[in-house]
Amino acid sequence: MSRDDPHPNHPEVDQSDRTVPRNLRQTGGADVDLVISNRVRESPFWHLSVAEGCHEATVYNHMYHPRAFVDPEDGGSRAEYDLLVNHVALWDVAVERQIRVTGPDAEAFVDFVITRDATDIEPMRGKYAICCTPDGGIVNDFVLLRPEPDEFWFSIADSDLLQWLEGVTVGNDFAVDVDEIDVSPMQVQGPKSPDVIESLIDAGVEDVPYYGLLEATIGDVPVLVSQTGFSGEAGFEIYVREATANAEAVWNPVLETVTQHGGAAAPVNGRRRIAAGILSLGQDIDHETSPFQVNLGYQVPDDTDADYVGKAELERQKAAIESGEFPFTHKLVGLKMAGEPILEWASDFWIVSDPETGAECGYLTSAGWNPELEANLALGYVPAEKLRAATDVPLDDAIYDADVDLEFAVHLPDEYAEEPGEPVYATVAKVPFTESANPSAREQAKLHAGDDAAE
């Protein structure tokens, strides 16, 4: 944009819903090194990831997080994707810091801070859940574990949930303690992950139900194993207790077993999680995003008497949508795009425009090449009014299962564009784009005609 524009942050894109707009400047990558210092926490697995070839990283939950292992000349992200979908990968996800709530009122407190029903989580089970602000914005999304009747673990995404939970206790009469514990998870993901887990623990994978927990021992260290993950593939998480002392004792035999099954250490795979419709906090959602703007409307219960943070506002939004309104300017949708394969992490929120008028109207939050569909897949925010004009389907979670005949133009960097300086075309697609080994709660609800999901 020229210097004569009102400001350089793409003002044509309506961000009036937000107090702090997204930075939509198209700055591209930067030749900048990540400084490794003791101001950012190194997880107990960090040095082990580096030893396995980690050469790119980001900061997540104030911790270093591996983002690339395989060198480009050896296949780079294509090889890492192949490991995940055809073999097995070991992921260092210790950045999912474990926030523990304990005490006689633990269940009541957790039921108050999440939107879903915490009282139906049995001990040694888990559930995907969210916390919202009083204004209905998503504070964090996480796997919530219940290892004991009076104990819950929040396996958190990238925000300071510990301080938020501690703040909720102030002025509320809950007999609970909230703290962070020395537990670090790693993930074993991919079609061969069941074989890896069965080789590591004295139990069959049938003993680890989806979102279920199993006490086990690896390398003489007590661990919790759950059938969960961030990939859409079959997968498990191993929660290492007293991880600061026990990291090597668990990582090494897990890595050895993964290697024996044709796998290796690898980064979390953004391209596969996009295909699965899994959202990334900070990219696709944040504290100014309502569950109803994304595919998380199912997280807001119908007709519950229980109180929870954000209930009044979320119920207001839900009622508005059910009456045919949509109280937001934009809605997140899936997009199937043309262009050269997007194999690396996106450095910007790439701009979306109206192909008829050329007006800028939205932005992508996540994008990546899917070899099975032979297309670039993306999640992005587009004008709600455009969606309403294209379909009679309500702009709730039903939109993600609908056939919507609507096209947008996406302004990719020249390295991914079909013609330099020209946008590529994208069509609205169903989300998830591909099936997952374990359907999400929303997918399960659809499969069971709206029955409450089991996890």
SEMAR-125907 format. One line per 4 residues: number of its first residue (from 0); their letters; for each residue x, y, z of C-alpha. Coordinates in Angstrom, 3 decimals. Example, Ala and Ser with C-alpha at 12.3 -4.5 7.8 and 13.67 -1.06 7.14 Angstrom:
// residues 2
0> AS> 12.300/-4.500/7.800 | 13.670/-1.060/7.140
// end
This chain:
// residues 455
0> MSRD> 0.000/0.000/0.000 | 1.145/3.542/-0.688 | 2.130/6.135/1.906 | -0.983/8.127/0.966
4> DPHP> -3.330/5.518/2.464 | -4.932/6.305/5.854 | -2.693/3.697/7.477 | -0.708/0.714/6.216
8> NHPE> -2.627/-2.010/8.064 | -5.068/-2.741/5.219 | -7.966/-0.606/6.511 | -10.394/-2.027/3.926
12> VDQS> -10.578/-5.176/6.037 | -13.215/-4.490/8.691 | -11.717/-5.244/12.092 | -14.248/-3.231/14.084
16> DRTV> -15.025/-6.334/16.194 | -11.542/-6.199/17.663 | -10.014/-3.877/20.252 | -6.510/-4.727/19.014
20> PRNL> -6.628/-5.343/15.246 | -4.620/-8.099/13.641 | -1.394/-6.798/12.118 | -2.131/-7.377/8.436
24> RQTG> 1.041/-5.786/7.061 | 2.549/-8.108/4.472 | 6.147/-8.049/5.649 | 7.232/-11.558/4.634
28> GADV> 9.966/-13.550/6.301 | 12.948/-11.975/8.000 | 16.603/-12.969/8.069 | 16.630/-12.914/11.857
32> DLVI> 18.059/-15.521/14.228 | 16.113/-16.668/17.274 | 18.163/-15.739/20.343 | 18.491/-18.653/22.746
36> SNRV> 18.715/-17.237/26.242 | 17.661/-18.127/29.763 | 14.878/-15.519/29.635 | 12.802/-18.091/27.714
40> RESP> 12.367/-21.482/29.329 | 14.051/-24.510/27.791 | 11.815/-27.540/28.286 | 13.306/-30.778/29.679
44> FWHL> 13.148/-32.126/26.099 | 14.624/-29.070/24.359 | 18.244/-30.247/24.292 | 17.081/-33.686/23.157
48> SVAE> 15.178/-32.129/20.251 | 18.254/-30.125/19.284 | 20.332/-33.297/19.383 | 17.864/-34.859/16.914
52> GCHE> 18.340/-32.054/14.414 | 15.935/-29.279/15.410 | 17.134/-26.231/13.451 | 14.068/-23.983/13.551
56> ATVY> 12.072/-22.987/16.603 | 9.477/-20.575/17.857 | 8.383/-19.383/21.314 | 5.182/-20.870/22.715
60> NHMY> 3.995/-20.416/26.291 | 7.290/-18.624/27.035 | 9.193/-21.775/25.991 | 11.210/-22.810/22.940
64> HPRA> 9.245/-25.058/20.591 | 10.815/-27.076/17.727 | 9.534/-26.212/14.248 | 11.845/-28.076/11.823
68> FVDP> 14.108/-31.131/11.987 | 14.702/-32.495/8.489 | 17.079/-30.417/6.356 | 15.618/-29.136/3.064
72> EDGG> 18.112/-31.162/1.013 | 16.786/-34.287/2.744 | 13.137/-33.502/2.029 | 12.396/-30.864/4.669
76> SRAE> 8.734/-30.438/5.570 | 7.655/-32.940/2.894 | 9.627/-35.658/4.679 | 8.244/-34.581/8.049
80> YDLL> 4.709/-34.794/6.671 | 5.417/-38.266/5.275 | 6.659/-39.433/8.684 | 3.398/-38.337/10.276
84> VNHV> 0.871/-39.673/7.780 | 2.652/-42.882/6.739 | 4.865/-43.834/9.675 | 5.240/-42.307/13.130
88> ALWD> 6.696/-39.117/14.609 | 7.862/-38.117/18.083 | 6.910/-34.562/18.986 | 8.314/-32.453/21.801
92> VAVE> 5.197/-30.687/23.091 | 6.436/-29.795/26.562 | 5.243/-26.276/25.760 | 1.777/-27.586/26.699
96> RQIR> 2.398/-26.533/30.271 | 0.371/-28.444/32.838 | -1.751/-26.271/35.117 | -3.184/-28.230/38.028
100> VTGP> -6.333/-27.501/40.019 | -6.727/-29.496/43.227 | -8.916/-29.377/46.303 | -12.391/-30.279/47.529
104> DAEA> -13.984/-27.732/45.146 | -11.851/-28.666/42.139 | -14.793/-29.991/40.108 | -16.995/-26.998/40.913
108> FVDF> -14.219/-24.545/40.073 | -13.342/-26.217/36.765 | -17.037/-26.382/35.890 | -17.184/-22.608/36.445
112> VITR> -14.178/-21.720/34.286 | -14.872/-23.945/31.243 | -17.932/-23.682/29.027 | -18.580/-27.430/28.845
116> DATD> -19.757/-29.674/31.683 | -16.842/-30.684/33.894 | -19.005/-32.824/36.153 | -19.332/-35.569/33.523
120> IEPM> -15.555/-36.083/33.233 | -14.851/-39.288/35.089 | -11.513/-39.808/36.857 | -8.832/-41.002/34.407
124> RGKY> -10.652/-39.355/31.515 | -10.244/-36.097/29.621 | -12.079/-33.665/27.385 | -11.250/-30.927/24.889
128> AICC> -12.495/-27.666/26.385 | -12.167/-23.888/26.323 | -12.172/-21.034/28.811 | -13.776/-17.747/27.782
132> TPDG> -13.699/-14.177/29.027 | -16.846/-12.489/30.365 | -17.118/-10.966/26.860 | -17.120/-14.422/25.267
136> GIVN> -13.569/-14.404/23.874 | -11.492/-17.583/23.930 | -8.819/-17.362/26.638 | -7.383/-20.811/25.941
140> DFVL> -8.269/-24.167/24.402 | -6.800/-27.319/25.874 | -7.074/-30.958/26.728 | -8.482/-31.150/30.256
144> LRPE> -7.421/-34.248/32.199 | -8.849/-35.620/35.442 | -6.281/-37.987/36.957 | -7.976/-37.953/40.384
148> PDEF> -11.498/-37.110/41.604 | -10.281/-33.836/43.144 | -7.538/-33.052/40.604 | -7.607/-31.613/37.067
152> WFSI> -4.760/-30.829/34.642 | -5.135/-28.156/31.978 | -2.767/-29.069/29.113 | -2.736/-25.559/27.763
156> ADSD> -2.319/-23.792/24.456 | -0.345/-20.570/24.073 | -1.607/-18.136/26.713 | -1.071/-17.441/30.415
160> LLQW> -3.914/-19.541/31.757 | -2.275/-20.028/35.155 | -2.609/-16.346/36.006 | -6.143/-16.197/34.587
164> LEGV> -7.287/-19.147/36.694 | -5.658/-17.664/39.780 | -7.493/-14.412/39.073 | -10.847/-16.218/38.904
168> TVGN> -10.274/-17.589/42.404 | -10.090/-14.063/43.823 | -13.405/-13.110/45.356 | -14.918/-16.530/44.665
172> DFAV> -15.411/-19.046/47.451 | -13.686/-22.071/45.913 | -11.505/-24.298/48.102 | -8.875/-25.002/45.446
176> DVDE> -5.172/-24.664/44.794 | -3.959/-23.652/41.328 | -0.352/-24.241/40.306 | 1.930/-25.430/37.523
180> IDVS> 3.396/-28.903/37.929 | 6.619/-30.530/36.730 | 4.897/-32.660/34.093 | 5.903/-32.441/30.426
184> PMQV> 4.119/-34.170/27.542 | 5.513/-35.636/24.353 | 3.352/-36.909/21.506 | 3.700/-40.066/19.430
188> QGPK> 1.645/-39.453/16.289 | 0.977/-41.371/13.082 | -0.489/-44.680/11.895 | 2.276/-46.703/13.562
192> SPDV> 1.809/-44.958/16.936 | -0.325/-47.795/18.390 | 2.493/-50.246/17.704 | 4.989/-47.908/19.344
196> IESL> 2.860/-47.507/22.473 | 2.234/-51.244/22.756 | 5.994/-51.809/22.551 | 6.601/-49.304/25.355
200> IDAG> 3.969/-50.099/27.970 | 2.635/-53.270/29.507 | -0.849/-52.797/28.062 | -2.649/-52.874/24.748
204> VEDV> -3.783/-49.671/23.105 | -7.368/-50.860/23.563 | -6.768/-50.073/27.231 | -6.246/-46.405/26.316
208> PYYG> -9.605/-45.067/25.075 | -9.905/-41.817/23.166 | -9.464/-39.062/25.755 | -8.832/-41.769/28.319
212> LLEA> -5.832/-41.963/30.657 | -3.659/-44.916/31.593 | -1.015/-45.087/34.306 | 2.117/-46.695/32.886
216> TIGD> 5.878/-46.908/33.327 | 8.509/-46.084/30.697 | 12.186/-46.290/31.600 | 11.178/-46.963/35.231
220> VPVL> 9.445/-43.577/35.283 | 5.717/-43.262/36.060 | 3.832/-41.609/33.194 | 0.274/-40.941/32.121
224> VSQT> -0.658/-42.017/28.605 | -3.661/-40.572/26.752 | -5.036/-41.164/23.285 | -4.975/-37.545/22.152
228> GFSG> -2.943/-35.340/19.851 | -2.701/-32.346/17.537 | -2.558/-34.072/14.173 | -5.781/-35.772/13.086
232> EAGF> -3.780/-38.995/12.799 | -3.816/-41.827/15.308 | -1.750/-40.668/18.243 | -0.920/-40.636/21.923
236> EIYV> 0.488/-38.255/24.492 | 2.901/-39.339/27.194 | 2.862/-37.109/30.281 | 6.213/-37.430/32.055
240> REAT> 6.039/-36.854/35.808 | 8.940/-34.957/37.441 | 10.070/-34.240/33.898 | 12.990/-32.039/34.897
244> ANAE> 14.699/-35.122/36.332 | 13.139/-37.827/34.151 | 13.228/-36.359/30.624 | 16.047/-38.510/29.229
248> AVWN> 14.808/-41.663/30.966 | 11.536/-41.462/29.006 | 12.523/-39.646/25.789 | 15.364/-42.016/24.906
252> PVLE> 13.401/-45.298/24.939 | 10.445/-43.632/23.215 | 12.692/-42.241/20.473 | 14.439/-45.616/20.091
256> TVTQ> 11.085/-47.367/19.687 | 9.799/-44.740/17.254 | 12.976/-45.184/15.196 | 12.567/-48.961/15.186
260> HGGA> 9.122/-48.444/13.634 | 10.472/-46.251/10.836 | 9.886/-42.904/12.505 | 11.898/-40.028/13.924
264> AAPV> 11.665/-36.859/15.991 | 9.745/-34.185/14.092 | 7.887/-30.908/14.685 | 4.153/-30.557/15.168
268> NGRR> 2.676/-30.576/11.695 | 0.703/-27.455/10.834 | -0.388/-28.708/7.422 | -1.974/-31.885/8.794
272> RIAA> -3.746/-30.099/11.645 | -5.255/-27.623/9.128 | -6.699/-30.538/7.146 | -8.164/-31.882/10.386
276> GILS> -9.749/-28.508/11.173 | -7.782/-28.185/14.408 | -7.445/-24.569/15.511 | -4.240/-22.897/16.673
280> LGQD> -4.472/-20.358/19.474 | -2.779/-17.117/18.439 | -3.306/-17.818/14.736 | -6.918/-18.878/14.237
284> IDHE> -8.366/-17.831/17.595 | -7.545/-15.553/20.492 | -9.194/-13.771/23.408 | -11.092/-11.504/20.983
288> TSPF> -12.556/-14.460/19.073 | -15.946/-15.921/19.947 | -16.496/-19.692/19.701 | -19.334/-18.834/17.300
292> QVNL> -16.922/-17.194/14.858 | -15.064/-20.484/14.483 | -15.977/-24.158/14.593 | -16.309/-24.187/18.383
296> GYQV> -19.963/-23.281/18.796 | -20.593/-26.790/20.107 | -18.515/-25.835/23.158 | -21.372/-23.594/24.329
300> PDDT> -24.028/-25.808/25.938 | -27.773/-25.592/25.430 | -30.068/-24.805/28.355 | -27.628/-25.397/31.200
304> DADY> -28.458/-24.178/34.680 | -24.797/-24.171/35.635 | -23.029/-20.811/35.683 | -19.667/-20.310/33.984
308> VGKA> -17.445/-17.404/32.998 | -18.833/-15.800/29.845 | -22.221/-17.535/30.019 | -24.434/-14.448/29.689
312> ELER> -22.616/-13.091/26.643 | -22.242/-16.453/24.923 | -25.935/-17.215/25.392 | -26.761/-13.774/23.962
316> QKAA> -24.629/-14.520/20.902 | -26.155/-17.975/20.517 | -29.702/-16.569/20.671 | -28.856/-13.923/18.081
320> IESG> -27.509/-16.525/15.661 | -30.518/-18.786/16.189 | -32.781/-15.844/15.356 | -31.041/-15.342/12.023
324> EFPF> -28.566/-12.637/13.002 | -24.781/-12.877/13.180 | -23.255/-10.473/15.708 | -19.780/-10.366/14.124
328> THKL> -18.313/-8.916/10.965 | -16.317/-12.056/10.047 | -16.560/-15.828/10.234 | -13.725/-18.364/9.988
332> VGLK> -14.128/-20.751/7.040 | -12.150/-23.419/5.271 | -10.726/-22.524/1.864 | -9.302/-24.742/-0.852
336> MAGE> -6.793/-22.696/-2.862 | -4.778/-22.739/-6.039 | -1.125/-21.717/-6.119 | 2.236/-23.343/-5.639
340> PILE> 2.525/-25.737/-2.656 | 2.770/-23.868/0.645 | 5.235/-25.984/2.612 | 6.558/-23.550/5.229
344> WASD> 4.996/-21.660/8.128 | 3.131/-18.531/7.038 | 4.845/-15.351/8.214 | 1.824/-13.074/7.692
348> FWIV> -1.969/-13.097/7.731 | -2.336/-13.169/3.948 | -5.035/-10.897/2.569 | -8.350/-12.111/1.109
352> SDPE> -10.279/-9.995/-1.371 | -13.597/-10.039/-3.196 | -12.888/-11.392/-6.710 | -15.721/-9.304/-8.189
356> TGAE> -14.813/-5.902/-6.762 | -11.169/-6.398/-5.803 | -11.887/-4.963/-2.341 | -9.842/-6.410/0.490
360> CGYL> -12.246/-8.126/2.881 | -10.502/-10.727/5.037 | -7.344/-12.665/5.821 | -5.951/-16.165/6.199
364> TSAG> -4.865/-17.418/9.592 | -3.405/-20.805/8.568 | -2.407/-22.259/5.202 | -0.553/-25.270/3.859
368> WNPE> -0.270/-27.795/1.045 | -2.182/-31.059/1.317 | -0.745/-33.755/-0.977 | -3.769/-36.054/-0.631
372> LEAN> -6.137/-33.361/-1.918 | -3.480/-31.844/-4.184 | -4.405/-28.352/-3.072 | -3.429/-25.640/-0.648
376> LALG> -5.800/-25.651/2.317 | -6.449/-22.661/4.528 | -8.463/-21.323/7.408 | -9.394/-17.669/7.158
380> YVPA> -11.825/-14.951/8.131 | -14.245/-13.744/5.472 | -17.191/-11.319/5.704 | -20.242/-12.862/7.336
384> EKLR> -22.495/-10.929/4.967 | -20.898/-12.681/1.988 | -21.614/-16.064/3.554 | -25.202/-15.112/4.381
388> AATD> -25.774/-14.051/0.786 | -24.417/-17.368/-0.507 | -26.299/-19.831/1.702 | -29.410/-20.293/3.807
392> VPLD> -27.434/-22.353/6.318 | -27.155/-20.622/9.712 | -23.729/-19.207/10.488 | -23.214/-21.595/13.387
396> DAIY> -21.231/-24.827/13.266 | -23.594/-26.110/10.552 | -21.791/-23.935/8.011 | -18.746/-26.217/8.237
400> DADV> -20.764/-29.180/6.928 | -22.507/-27.227/4.164 | -21.795/-26.930/0.463 | -21.247/-23.195/0.018
404> DLEF> -20.726/-21.961/-3.537 | -18.520/-18.978/-2.808 | -15.137/-17.887/-4.134 | -12.514/-15.478/-2.861
408> AVHL> -9.180/-14.183/-4.111 | -6.150/-14.732/-1.881 | -3.009/-12.608/-2.159 | -0.150/-15.018/-1.569
412> PDEY> 3.556/-14.129/-1.630 | 5.016/-14.383/-5.124 | 6.763/-17.660/-4.282 | 3.338/-19.303/-3.938
416> AEEP> 1.335/-17.317/-6.494 | 0.632/-18.751/-9.926 | 1.560/-15.381/-11.431 | 3.717/-12.901/-9.483
420> GEPV> 1.606/-10.076/-8.079 | -1.679/-11.802/-8.937 | -4.046/-13.416/-6.427 | -5.002/-17.077/-6.541
424> YATV> -8.595/-18.204/-6.268 | -10.053/-20.062/-3.328 | -13.400/-21.760/-2.774 | -15.128/-22.260/0.567
428> AKVP> -14.764/-25.889/1.689 | -16.099/-28.116/4.432 | -14.153/-28.356/7.689 | -12.496/-30.686/8.485
432> FTES> -11.114/-31.068/4.980 | -10.155/-34.707/5.602 | -11.271/-37.310/8.107 | -9.411/-37.748/11.378
436> ANPS> -8.459/-41.021/13.006 | -10.372/-39.809/16.061 | -13.307/-37.497/15.234 | -13.568/-34.287/17.231
440> AREQ> -16.448/-33.718/19.617 | -18.210/-31.653/16.946 | -17.765/-34.442/14.381 | -18.962/-37.046/16.882
444> AKLH> -22.021/-34.958/17.665 | -22.795/-34.829/13.944 | -22.293/-38.582/13.581 | -24.612/-39.249/16.505
448> AGDD> -27.280/-36.790/15.384 | -26.482/-34.207/18.001 | -25.998/-36.540/20.963 | -23.497/-35.261/23.475
452> AAE> -19.974/-36.338/22.544 | -18.438/-38.969/24.747 | -15.050/-37.464/25.467
// end
